[in-house]
Amino acid sequence: MRVKVCGMTQLEQVRQLDAMGVDFAGFIFYPKSSRYVARHLSGEKLKKEKLRLGKVGVFVNATYEEMMKQVDDYGLDMVQLHGDETPRFCERVSNYISVVKVFRMGENDPIDWIVKPFEDNSDMFLFDTEGAGYGGTGKKFNWDSLKNATVNKLFFLSGGIEPTDAERLKLFAEEPVAKKLFSVDINSKFETSAGVKDLKKVKEFVGRLKG
């Protein structure tokens, strides 16, 4: 199972994630976030790094021009759209770079109906927990709500995933809907402070999940 570690702010920690076999690192380009990468790490430095992991830029209602500038400046491999982006906007972006459209779900939301307009113009989906404002909430996402859904795209599973969740994730991976599970996405539950990861916890989690 692939692992994405989101909210990265330190180049040395990105290097260590790469060395331990993490598949993706997420960089948040939302100025209101405490993990806003531009405050900590320049595009020039990140772009120069020879990394095996994929670099994912997280955006919230950014303009096309603004997003493309950051994609080029930081050498991003895909973008994760966390705002109110329309299917047409996703299609325009996907002509240039892979698009992960984020859906923040409530307990009884009709998942099939919500994701359908984006099926033809996004490359992947990400399911997270509903909350106030934008971005991750750190609250646990109820994975069971996906079990009866029809998801026709590869997807990331996010929403308050904790170090102790590896075994539960392995069980979820046996569900029919999990045939499309592309990666899990971890962030705040693996931090010592905003944007600073507890790499020991990350390494143990990755070992259990991939073992």
Secondary structure, DSSP 8 states (H G I E B T S, - for coil): -EEEE-----HHHHHHHHHTT--EEEEE--TTSTTBGGGT--HHHHHHS--SSEEEEEESS--HHHHHHHHHHHT-SEEEE-S---HHHHHHHHTTSEEEEEEEE-TT--HHHHHGGGTTT-SEEEEEE--SSSS-------GGGGTT----S-EEE-SS--GGGHHHHHHHTTSGGGGGEEEEEE-GGGEEETTEE-HHHHHHHHHHHH-
